[in-house]
Each structure stands twice: as C-alpha cells, then as structure tokens.
Amino acid sequence: MTITITAFERSPDGGKGLARDTRVRWALEEVGQPYEVRLVSFHAINEPAHLALHPFGQIPTYEEGDLALFETGSIVFHIAERHAGLLPDDADARARAITWMFAALNTVEPAILELARLPLVEDRVRDRLKQLSARLGSADWLDGGFSAGDLMMVSVLLRLKSSGILDGYPNLAAYVARGEARPAYKRAFDAQLAVYTGEPPTG
Ligand SMILES: N[C@@H](CCC(=O)N[C@@H](CS)C(=O)NCC(=O)O)C(=O)O
C-alpha cells in the first residue's frame, strides 16, 4: 500500500530539516518503507481537502490506503508498531521507548519552541520601548510632574533591568533610575527585601 505524507512546498526553514515532515520521513527511512510526498502551500493547508486529513490545518499528514493520520507522535508510533526497527520486542523496553516519545513531544519540545519564539518577543519589546522613548523625549516624567502613571511604568520597566535591553534607550534608562532614586521607592524596596534578609528596613 502506498504511503503518502504531506510537507510544505516552501518550508519557513528553507530546508534545514526542522519542519515536522522530517521526523516522519526519518522513521520511514529507518524501517525501509518507500513513501510519496505531496507538497502543499500555506494556503492549501487551510483548504477543505487538507482539513479533512488534518483538522488543525498543519503538516505532516500520513495516508496509507483508507487510513489517514495526523500528529507526528501518532504517525511515528504507527510506523514503529507496524514495522520492525523502532520499538524493542521486550514489553518493558517498548513501554520505555514510548515514554521517551511522549517526553520528546510533551516535555521537551514545548520548551524548545518557546526559545524559537524569543526573537519575536524581543522585537515586540523593542518596538514598545522605541515608542515609549520617543514619547518621553527629554522629559523627566511622562506627563509633567511625577504621577502614578510613572510609578507603574517604572515598575514595569524595572523588569528589563537585568536584560540590558534598556541600555539601548538612554532616556528610558535614566527615567527608571529617577524612579529608583525616589525615597518612597527606596523605602518600598527595602521593606520587601527585609522579608528575605531578616534585616529591618533602614529607611
Ligand atoms: N503537534 C503537531 C505539530 C504540527 C505542526 O506544527 N506543523 C507545522 C509545520 S512543522 C505546521 O503545519 N505549521 C503551520 C500552522 O500551524 O499553521 C505534530 O507534531 O504533528
């Protein structure tokens, strides 16, 4: 029975093997099963014909006669069950191999995917800082005298201090420093720190 999988005709990784059809191809190669590939566009994955195979409009899919599968975990598991070479015969060892499949998909892959999203998140933060920096200009505070607006904005920006991102926006770095220099901020900071040091606040 012919096995047909789907893959992107233009993968965003430009052929680095990161698209998930690669793991299905790999499993099929390991067990020596020939297969065909139907290349699909980003548009086609949301068309009814593809959605009938994959309800979430993704690749890869796997077709073998009347059987249609999606999700690489289930596809690789199916291949491994039907052909020798990917799952041990011993029942316990088999269960452990399956455990590692779940670990890869449920525990390790989500964390790695977050890392891949990091550059996008950083771009978004820099956009916001650029806008805020333009708005603050050479003023001390956002709208005349110090207000609750500055209290909140400085509190939020403080989270970026250790990242070094603020260094690219000198007026924002100075704005945060002005906030931190306020006696009331120092008192608040010392009071929360005292919870950990056991020392009474100095202010
Ligand atoms: N959990 C799915 C994830 C499939 C997936 O995210 N596929 C990507 C390509 S590697 C895709 O089709 N992305 C397009 C989209 O989600 O719109 C699996 O393991 O098969």
PDBQT file of the ligand as one rigid body, heavy atoms in Angstrom, charges set to zero:
ROOT
HETATM    1  N1  LIG A 301       1.836  18.656  17.075  1.00  0.00    +0.000 N 
HETATM    2  C1  LIG A 301       1.912  18.656  15.639  1.00  0.00    +0.000 C 
HETATM    3  C2  LIG A 301       2.524  19.969  15.165  1.00  0.00    +0.000 C 
HETATM    4  C3  LIG A 301       2.468  20.095  13.650  1.00  0.00    +0.000 C 
HETATM    5  C4  LIG A 301       2.996  21.455  13.205  1.00  0.00    +0.000 C 
HETATM    6  O1  LIG A 301       3.112  22.404  13.999  1.00  0.00    +0.000 OA
HETATM    7  N2  LIG A 301       3.312  21.557  11.902  1.00  0.00    +0.000 N 
HETATM    8  C5  LIG A 301       3.797  22.818  11.390  1.00  0.00    +0.000 C 
HETATM    9  C6  LIG A 301       4.938  22.571  10.432  1.00  0.00    +0.000 C 
HETATM   10  S1  LIG A 301       6.332  21.839  11.237  1.00  0.00    +0.000 SA
HETATM   11  C7  LIG A 301       2.693  23.492  10.603  1.00  0.00    +0.000 C 
HETATM   12  O2  LIG A 301       1.994  22.856   9.858  1.00  0.00    +0.000 OA
HETATM   13  N3  LIG A 301       2.541  24.784  10.802  1.00  0.00    +0.000 N 
HETATM   14  C8  LIG A 301       1.580  25.573  10.111  1.00  0.00    +0.000 C 
HETATM   15  C9  LIG A 301       0.466  26.010  11.012  1.00  0.00    +0.000 C 
HETATM   16  O3  LIG A 301       0.405  25.595  12.177  1.00  0.00    +0.000 OA
HETATM   17  O4  LIG A 301      -0.339  26.825  10.523  1.00  0.00    +0.000 OA
HETATM   18  C10 LIG A 301       2.718  17.459  15.147  1.00  0.00    +0.000 C 
HETATM   19  O5  LIG A 301       3.637  17.031  15.872  1.00  0.00    +0.000 OA
HETATM   20  O6  LIG A 301       2.430  16.946  14.069  1.00  0.00    +0.000 OA
ENDROOT
TORSDOF 0
